[in-house]
Amino acid sequence: MDSGEPRGWVSPRTDLVTALLGVWFGVGLMIDAWAHTNLTELETFFTPWHAVFYSGFAVVSGWILWQVWRNVRTGRQGLAAVPTGYLAGLVAIPAFAAFGFADMMWHTILGIETSLDILFSPSHLGLIVTMLLIITTPLRSAWNAPDVGARPALGRLLPALIGLAFATTLVSLFLSYGDAMQYRPARIVEAFSSVNDPGADRLALAMVVTNVVVLSPVLLLARRWVLPFGSVTVMYTIAVLMPGAQTEFQNVPVLVSFIVAGLVSDLLVRWLRPSGERRGAYWAFAGLSAFATWTLYIGISSVAGGGLPAVPELWTGAPIIAGLIGLALGALFLPNAVAAKDAGAGTIDAGRA
């Protein structure tokens, strides 16, 4: 039974706690991903890294449930007791637990995956989708929060940035077979030094996939808000943690290139001021941010890897293709300019979830 009151919002501090507990959850997954990638002798579900991962789930779930219970104690019932933005995360909690049990049974019966098969396991896919819903709770909470406004400060938007950035790491994890952030500088130079190297095709495709994965969340936010300086740097710094964990941080120059790209993108935001109301600036930001990111990727990799690749068409054309894909993403995310009051109108229901 629903008591009928309008659903309210939690405080910014509560959202920050939700985001930080989500960090525990996300880092636990990174440790688990490192173990599955680098410890081929895994033979059991009960491991220290699973303990970190599932304890992270327990604490963030307990915190979300506590927010609902606090409202129940004031007399609210049904959906009225669920804070705005917290419903999807609340529903995902029992679903995640069910997939966790399924994963334990899967490992017990079929063994532990340590290769590509880990990314296609049905129980893992269920875990990742429900985890994504849980850790993006601060984003949905902030989406239409009355105190955020069109030009939020970095501190106010930080919980949403953290949640969305960790969600990006989940996507990159399950697209690891197409993750350009996992390449080492020397391999990037080698792959783009011969058109006959099959690695050139794979690297080019990985750059396309990674470009879409890292840029899309930024464009989502830039459509909703005028991003405060530092937003993209925060997101890209978090985004490199998953491929870093998987490669045991043996590709630091490549990871650093993305952090620098985040800073450059923040400078582009300050210069262009992209928003849902400024379609031209939004499109320009999407294209230039992608172009800068992959120019830095190849440039820093070349410095660290011993020189520029031998095929100039590849290392000059790849950033241009990335920029064109970024421009296309910008056009898809914002086909027409929107009025400020309508910037989040298409997703109000999603924000309330």
N, C-alpha and C positions, 0 to 999 in steps of 0.2 A: 504494500500500500504506500502511495506517495502522499506526503503531507502537503504538497502543493506550493511550498515556498520557492521563489526563484533561486537557482543555484548561484552560490557566491564564489569568490576567488580566495585563494590562500594568500598569505603575505609574501612579499618578495623573498624574505628570509626563509620561509618554508620551501619555496621553489628552489632556493640555493641549496638547502639541505638535501632536497630530493635529487638535485643534479650531482652533488658531491657523493651521495650514497650510490648514485648511478655510476660514478667514476670507479668506485670499489668493484661494482658489478662488471664494468667494462674492462678494467685492468685484469680482473680474474679471468675473463675470456682471453685476453692477450697472452697471459701466462699459459693458459691451456692450449692456445694455438701454437705457442712456442714449443710446448712439450710434444704435441702431436706432429709438428714439423721436424723436430730435431732429435727426439728420443724414440727411435724405431723399436725399442724393446718393450714398449708399453704393453701390458697384458691384463690390466684391471681397470675397472671404472673408478675404484676408490683410490684416488691420488691426492697429493697435497694441492695441486693446481685446481682440481675439481672442488676441493674444500674451499679454496679462495673464491672460486667462481660462484658456487652455490650459496656460500655465506653472504656474498654480495647480493645475490637475489633475495635472500632471507631478510637482510636489513632494509633494503629499499622497499620490499613488499610490506614489511612491517610498518614502515614509515607511512606509506600510502594508506594502508588500512587504518592507521591511527588517525589520519586526517578525516577519514569518513566517520570513525567512531566518535571523534570529538563533536561532530555535527549531530550524530545520533543522540548524544547525551544532552544536547540542547533542545531535543524534541523533533528534530527533522527526521523524516522517514523516506525510504525509497531513493529515487534520483535526487531529491532535494538535499540529501545528506552527502552527496558526492560533489566535491569542489569542481568548478569548471576546469576542464582540461585533464581531469584525473580519471574519467570514466573508462577510457580505452585501456589505460594502465591497470586499473582495477580489474577489468574483465580478463586482461592478459595474465594476471597472477596465477589463477588456477590452471589456465591453459599451459603456462610455462611449466608448472609443477607436473602436469600430466605428461608433457613431452619429455621432461627430465626423467620420469619413471620409465617412459618408453625407451629413452636412450640407454638407461641402465640395463634394461632387458635386452636391447639390441646388442650391446657390448657383451653381455653375459653369454648370449646365444651365438652371435656371429663374430665376436672378437673386436679388437680395437683397430680403428682405421688410422693409418699413418701416412697416407698419400692422397692422391686426387679424390679418392672415394669419400673422404671425410666431408667434402664440400657438397656431396650429393645425397648424403644420408637423410632419409625423410625425417627422422627424429631431430637431427641437427637443424634442418630447415624450419621445423616447427619451433624449435628453441630460439632461432635467430629472429623469426618474425615476431614472436611474443616478447622477446627481449627488446626489440626495437620499439614496440609500443610502450613498454615500461620506461625506457630511458629517455624517450622523447616527451614524457609527461610535462616537463617544464616549458617546452616549446609550445605545446597546446595551451598551457595555462597562460602564457604571456601573449598569445596570439591576439586576443581581443580584450586583454586586461585593461580596465579603464585608466590605470595609472601609468601605462607604458607610453602611449602617444606615438606619433609618427616619427619622432626623432629621439629615440631613447638613448640614455647614457649607457656607456659600456657596462657599468656595474649592474644596471637594471636588466640588461639583455643577456648578461653572462650565463645565467642558468639555462636559457634557451640555446645559447651558442654551444655550451658544453654538451647538452643532450643531443643536439643535432649532429655535432661533430663526432660523438661516439657512435651515433647511428651510422654515420658515414664509414666509420671503421668496420662496422659489421658488414656493410655492403662490400667494402674492399676485401674483407676476409673471404667472403664467399664468391668473390670473383678473382681470387688469387692467381688463377691460371691466366689472367689478363691484366695483371697489376704491374705497371711500369715502375712503380716505386720500389719493387723488389730487385731490380737490376743493379748490378755493380757498375761503377763508371767504366772500367776497362771493357766490360762486356757490351756496354752501349756503343763505345767507340768501335769495337770489333764488329758488331752487328751491322753498323751503318758504314762499314768500310768495304763492303762487297755486296753487290746485288745478287750474287749467287749464294750468299750465306742464308740458309733458311731462317736464321735468327733475325734477319732484317724484317721479314714479314711479320714474325711474332712480336717483335718490338714495336713496329709501326701500329699493329692492331692493339697492343697493350696500351700504347699512348692514347689511342682513341678512347678505349674503355675507361682508362683512368681519368682522362680529361672530363668525360661526362660525369663520372662518379664524384669527383672533387668539386667541380664547378656548379653542378645542379643545386646542391644545398645553399650555396652562396646566392645564386640567382633567386631561389625561393625567398630567402630573407630580404634580399634587396628589392624584391617586388612588394614586400609587406612594409618594410621600414627603410628610412634613410639610415644606413648602417653607421654606427659610431666608429671612429678610427680605432683600429686594433682588432676589429671583429674577424676579418678574414685571417689575420695572423694567428689568432687564437684557434680558429677552426683548422687551419692547415697544420699547426703545431700538434694538435691532437690527432689529426688524420694520419700523420707519419708514424705514430706509435705502433700501430698494428703491423705494417710491413717491416718496421724496425724490429719488432719482437720476433717475427717469423724468420728474419734473416740474421738474428742475433746482432743486429746493428753493425753488420759488416759492410753496409753501403751508406755510411753516414753522409758523404758528400751529396748523394742523390736526395737524401732526406732533407738536408740543409737547403737544397735548391728550392724545395717546396715551401719551407718556412720563409725564405727570402721572397719567394713569389707571393706569399700571403701579405708581406709588408708592401710589396709593390702594388698589389691589388688594393690594399688600404689607401695607398697614395692615389690610385686611380679613382677610388670612391670619393676621396676628398676633392679631387680635381673635377670629375665629371658630375658628381652628385646624382647618380642613377637612382631612380625610384619608379613606382608604378605610374606616376604622373608625367615622367620625363622619358618617353619611350626611346627617343634618339640616344639620350645619354645612357640608358639602360642597355640598349643594343651595343653601343660603342664599348661600354664597360665589359660586357660579356665577351666580345671578340678580343679586345686588347688584353684583358686579364688572362685569357687562355694563351694568347700569343706570347705574352711575357713569361708565363709559367713554363712553357716548353722551350722557350729560348734559354731561360736560365737552366733548365734541366740538361739540355745538350751542352751549354756553355760550361757549367760547373763540372759536368761529367768529363768533358774534354780536358779541362785543366787537371782534374784528378786522375784521368785515365791515360794521360801521356800525349795528348794532341787531338786535333780535330779528326773526325772520321774521314776516310779517303774518298767517299762519294759525296760531292758537294750538294747534289740534288736532294739527297736524303736529309742531310742535317740542316739545309736551308729551307727545304719545303715542308718538313714535318711541323715546325712551329706555325707556318702559314695555314696548313690544314687544320691544326688545332684551333687557330684563331677563327677560321671559317666555321668550324663546328661550334665554337663558342657563340659566334654570331647567330647561327641557326638555333641554338638553345635559347638565346635571348629572345628571338622572334617567337619561339614556341611558348616560352613562359609568359611573354607579354606581347601578344599580337596587336593589341591596341592599348593606348594609354588609358588609365583609369583615374577617376577623381579621388582625392585623398580620402574622402569619407567612404569610398567603395573599395579601397585597397584590399581590405580583408573580407569584404562582403561575401565573396564566393566560397569562403571557408569558415563562416561563422559557426555552422553546425559542427565542423571538424574541431574548431577551437573549443567549443563547449564540451566535446568528448574528452 
